[in-house]
Amino acid sequence: MDNTLRLAQQPEADELLGRSPLAALVGMLLDQQVPMEWAFSGPYTIAQRMGGDDLDANEIAAHDPEAFAALLSTKPAVHRYPGSMAKRVQQLCQYLVDNYDGDASGVWRDAANGKDLLARLNALPGFGKQKSQIFLALLGKQLGVTPEGWREAAGPYGEEGSHRSVADITGPESLAKVRAYKQETKRAAKKA
């Protein structure tokens, strides 16, 4: 995996997301209840605070939980809820260590089809159906991971030309379209 993503809207953070499958998964995990850019810059911040320029699932899983929570809590915090998200990041990394020898790309590398990949993503700690579908769409639309049936498995997030989620963000213009879509969806939900 070596693609340029533009989710954090910071060159160094986006470069890490594009080359590190684990960083992309951690960014997606953090993408809740905070602005998308904040969530997807989190993996870079974690890597820097751990003294490196990449993330290692084995190292994160083995890290002392209190020390890891403190690392995420240091201002500026990695997330609005740094303690609980530190626990989730460590759970995700431990799952990857236990099931994929610490290699995040193992989640999708040999998936039989889109349905299989969606099931693998759903099994990740902290990933529900919507988060899994969005990440599957990101893999297919921007990272070249396109097992047969991936668009169908990604649901509406897999639609070509849509601007629903992080899977569709390639720069400031598409970011604005995704934000507009989300605002309209919220307005419609309030009316209903």
Number of C-alpha atoms within 10 A of each C-alpha: 12 12 15 16 26 21 28 23 18 14 14 13 23 24 19 25 30 20 17 22 22 24 28 26 23 28 24 23 24 28 19 16 10 14 13 20 18 21 22 32 27 27 30 26 22 23 18 13 14 16 10 12 15 18 22 18 23 17 15 22 21 13 13 12 15 11 11 22 21 15 19 23 18 11 9 9 17 26 23 18 16 19 19 12 21 25 16 17 24 24 18 26 30 21 19 23 20 12 13 14 14 20 19 24 16 15 20 21 12 11 18 12 15 23 18 19 26 23 16 16 22 17 16 18 17 18 18 13 14 14 19 24 28 23 25 27 30 24 21 19 21 17 19 11 19 19 19 14 15 23 21 15 21 26 14 16 25 26 15 11 9 15 20 22 23 24 24 24 22 15 13 12 9 17 21 13 17 20 16 14 16 15 12 12 12 12 11 10 9 8 6 6
